[in-house]
Amino acid sequence: DFIMGANDGDADEQPVHAVYLDAFFIDAFEVTVAQYRVCVDAGACEPPTSASLCNWYASVPEDHPINCMYWNDAGAYCRWADLRLPTEAEWEKAARGVDGRTFPWGEDFDRDKANYGDGGIMRTTPVHDYADGVSPYGAYDMAGNVWDWVDDWYHEHYYSNSPASNPTGPDSGSLRVLRGGSHWFDANMMRATSREPYHPQQTDVDIGFRCGRDAAAVPTPQRR
């Protein structure tokens, strides 16, 4: 069990409610350019949109997160790797643990623990940077670097009737959910409870993802 949502957050983060989740795994790091390239080379993933600011086309080390990702791109990669996108509830628990903390590392915001805006470097950083900002479960960049797509459809009032056990979001919708903020956004968006609705057929230079899977799933050789 953990507490999901925040009383002092935006309206779509309320009401605060208890959620039970079956055991699951989530990537410790956002998917990198190098990992995504293996999927593209295998013919299972599409190259990102051809924008000059996308890491795929820029001269950045391949341990930076892949960006410019559509929701379908993220899902295709995870399926190819015998994984899946995490649910919104799984993502939030992995980011904040069970003690209701505001940020992955605790209550007080600390510029040195996340790659975020507000006068920051305004570009991605290697996914293994910011080791002091990891979540209670050891996940990096749950705040900042690039946004993470999650599997759920978005609805502003979903928390009002969300199941208490293993919620997976509304059955349908027009928007999906991004989590975790990015190098373009301010500290308020780094909160572990913050939700960002976004059209699945749109993307930007600060949108990436990480994958997860059920703990009960049989481990398979990683193609990444």
N, C-alpha and C positions, 0 to 999 in steps of 0.2 A: 504493500500500500504506500501511496504518497499523496501529498496535497498538490492539486493542480490549480493554476490560476493565481490571481493576486487581487486583493481588495483595493489596493492603491494603484492599480494599472488601468489600462483602457477598458471601455465597456465590454469588449469582446473577451476579456480575461476573467469575466465574472459570470456567475457566482463561483467563488472558491469551492472546490469539491474534492472529496476523497476518491481516488482511483486505485483499483487493484490491477496489476499487470502480471501475466504469466512471464516466466523468465525469458529473456531475449538477449541477443548480442547486438552491438552496434559498433561500427567502425570507430577506432580511436582517432582516425584522421579523415579529413575531407579527401575525396578521391582526387588524385593528382593528375597532372598532364601526362606523366609517364604511364600511369595505370590506364588512363583512358585511351592512350595511343595503342596499347595492346589490343583493346576491343575494336578500335577502328581498323587496325591492320588485319584483324580476324574477320572483318566484314560484318560485324554484329552491331556496330555503333556508327553513327554519322558524325563527321567532323563538325565542330561548332560553326555557327554562323560566321561568315567571313568579314569580321570586323577587326581593324588593326589593333584594337586594345584587348582583344581576346588573347589569353595566354597561349593558346594553340598556335597563333601566328606571330607572337611577340618573342623577342629574345630574352626569355626568362628561364631560369633553371627548371627542370621538369619535376622538381619536388614542390613546386607551387600548385595550388589547387586548380583543377580544370574549372573554367568559368564559361560564361555565355551559354549556359545549359538551359534548354527547354525541359519541362517536366517529363515529356516522353523520352528525351535523351537520357535523363537520370534513371528512369525506370528500365530502359533498354539495357543500360550498362549493368544495373544490379541484377537483372534476370540472367544476363549472360554470365555473370560471376556466381550464379546459383544463390543469389541473395535477393533482397527486396528493399524498397524504400521503407524506412521506419514510419510508424504512425506518429501523429502529433504527440500523443500521450507518451509513447516510448521516448521520443526525442526529448520531451521536457523532463522526464524522470532522469534520463542519462545526463542532462545538463545540470540539474539542481539537486539530485539525490532525494533523501527522505526528510531532510530537516527544514524544508521550505525556504532555502536561501534564495536571495535575489539574483545573484550572479553565480556562474559556475564555481568560483573560488570562495564565495562568501557574501557578506552583506555590503561591504564598501567597494565602490568602484575604484579601480586602479589602472591608470593608463598603461602601465608596464605589463599588464596581464592580458591585453587584447589588442589586435590590430583594428582600430576603429577610426572614425572621422574626427571632427572637431580639431582640425589642425594636425592630423596624423599624416602618415606618408602617402595615403590615398592610392595605394596599389596593393596587390597581394604580396604575401610573404610565404616562405616555406611552411608546410603544414606542421612541421615538428618544432617550429619556433613557439615562443610563449608557453614554455613548460610550466611556469608559475601560475598559469591561468587555467590549468586543466580542471575538469569537473571531478566530483567525488569518485567517479568510476574510471578516471584517467583519460577522458576524451578531450582532445585538443580542439581549439577554435569553436567551441560551442557558443562563444561570443566573438564576433568579428571575423575578419579575413573575407570569406564569402558567405552569403546566405545559403542555407541548406533547404532544398526541397524536401517536403515530407509527403506521405501518400494521400493524406486526407483532402476531401473537398472542404471548402470553407463555408461556414455560416456564422454570422455575428452572434447569434443566440444559441449556438449549439450546446454550450455548457449548461444551459438551463434544463436540458433533457438528455444529457449525455449518459450512457450506461455507466454504472459504477465499476464494471469489470471489462477490461480490454476494449475500450472504445476505439472505433475505427473511423469516426467522422460521419457526416451526413451521407445518405445514399447517393446523392447527386448534387450538382451545383454547376456554377460557371467559373469559379475561381478555386485554385488550390492554395496551399499554405506554405509560406517560407518561414524559416526559424533562424534565430541566432544573430541577426544583424550582419554588417559587413564593414569593410574599410572605408565606405562612404558615409556611414550613418553615425549618429551621436550615441552617447552613453545610454540614453533611455532605451534605445532599441537593442542594447546588449543584454537586457534583462532576460532571464531564462523563461519568463512567462509571456514575453512579447510575441504577438502573432501578426503576420503580414500577409494579407490576401493578395494573390497575384494570378494573372491569367496564365494558364499552362502553355499557351501557344505564344507567349512573349518571354523575353529574357533580357539580360543586361550583363555588363562586364563584371558585376559583383554577385552573380548567382551560380552556385555550384550544388554539391550534394555529398552525402555519405550514405552508406548502405547498412542494412541490418539483416537479422534472420531470427527465427524462433530458436530458442535454446534446445528444443527437442528435435530440431532438424538434424538429419544425419550429415556430419561434416563431409565436404567433398574437396578434392584438390583445387586449390585456388588458381585461377587462370591469370591472376593479377601480378 
